[in-house]
């Protein structure tokens, strides 16, 4: 794998082309100045929206401003991510953030105005101005919140309390990212080195069990030391969610969180209930792990180490791209031609360099095209990451091409469907073409562990959130003991009785940032289950599914996410998609154990 000291050493075709957004910085600066002027003009509408025509004028100008701001912000963010050490790029991003504040200030009057209208008045606006129909779905979706809006005085008070109410999440972020120190572990040459999250992710998969145990203990040590502070922070976050739900007259905190996507509570509960009904296959995998690792007892630090050793493959980027095109061929010529364009037209930033943002992502820029950041390492994980992010990229591209700006951005609820469909198609392609038993076992192990982390673990987290919020709604105390007991019982229920509990296991709740974004993690699981169903049908060459799936990718947020999925044959209001995904997991376990 090539290594690069800076971006200048990387071949041009492996770097994204930001000139597609702005030819140079002078064009970016012109848009910044235009945004400031447009923000001032939008602010002039405060108190002046009196009929359908003025409402249409405001919404049209706001959308135009949004188009330019999204380009300004994306350009600055992408420059920063090329090299986070570059001070000049950071100054551009700071400028964009300042513009965001100005826009928020200039448009802050609108939602209180809209929700202060009665339904008849708003309907009158639409009757008087036919052009408003373009904004109808967005406006009426916002209007749904009217019954949960308080008086103007109370809304202003809640707005002033916003920073205080978000303090628990902010405090945990400071603890988790700035204050926690993991201590030292033993390095390869016997020296003592400081443990980092990146190093932990590597060591927890080490074949040496002593190294895994040492890393595990060191990683959890600061969380145990800060257990009371973190418990207090999490309890405050949960109680804030419950209190806000009551104030806004939602039946529960869960239903408040589901309201935005128009998802009924039954979908959430069905996910948990159906998963637990079929949990025995996950228990079986724990037993298989114990046997394959030849352990007398299995512990949590044994749950991530690969079960097949000595099969690491080198997959150069060019080869990875070719594999992706072959694996995704069942999606058709249109889909694969878009993928080829991603590479040829330089939508992707491929290589790792000092200072470049870590990880991977897709950023859709409406009116331009998607941009994909990678840190490609020429291995199997990087191949899956490429396929995953290109799934997001094609989703962004097709939605932008086939939807107006107002409905082009898809919901987080469906975001992981496109990426996971690609991963399932990839694993099936690799397994179909791999004859070596060890390599097949390695591929199966990779997908099983991905399934476990993206699906089962997230469902367990979702149930923990539901249980702890219900306790708060009943006025029950939330503290270290309650969190430990709840999390520990769920961990046992999901992972089975074979696993031996170290004391650290029950403190798993203390390290999860997503718990400060309430009822979010279940979307990973529903998206994964949906993708399993779709990929299975696609591999069967079900032309109806292929066509409805491509139509789904072109739909953006033109309808509620559940309705968009129903058109592909996935109905998450029923147990079937979950049961189908769990059957697929059972098949993977059976094949893995039989090799």
Buried (B, 14 or more C-beta within 10 A) or exposed (E): EEEBEEBEEBEEEBBBBBEBBBEEEEBBBEBBEBBBEBBEEBBEBBEEBEEBBBBBBBBBBBBBBBBBBBBBBBBBBBBBBBBEEEEEBBEBBEBBEEBBEBBEEBBEBBEEBBBEBEEEEBEBBBEEBEBBEBBEBBBEEBBEBBEBBBEEEEBEEBEEEEEEBEBBBEBBEEBBEEEBEBEEBBEEEEEEEEBEEEBBEEBBBBEEBEBBBBBBBBBBBBBBEBBEBBBBBBBBBBBBBBBBBBEBEBEBBBBBBBBEBBBEEEBBBBBBEBBBEBBEBBBBBBBBBBEBBEBEEBBBBBBBBBBBEEBEEEBEBEEBBEBBBBBBEBBBEEBBEBBEEBBEEBBBBBBBBEEBBEEBEBBBBBEBBBBBBBBBBBBBEBBBBBBBBBBBBBBBBBBBEBBEBBBBBBBBBBBBBBBBBBBBBBBBBBBEEBEEEEBBBBBBBBBBBBBBBBBBBBBBBBBBBBBBBBBBBEEEEBEBEBBBEBBBEBBBBBBBEBBBEBEBBBBBBBBBEBBBEBBBBBBBBBBBBBBBBBBBBBBEEBEEBBEBBBBBBBBBBBBBBBEBBBEBBBBBBEBBBBBBBBBBBBEBBEBBBEE
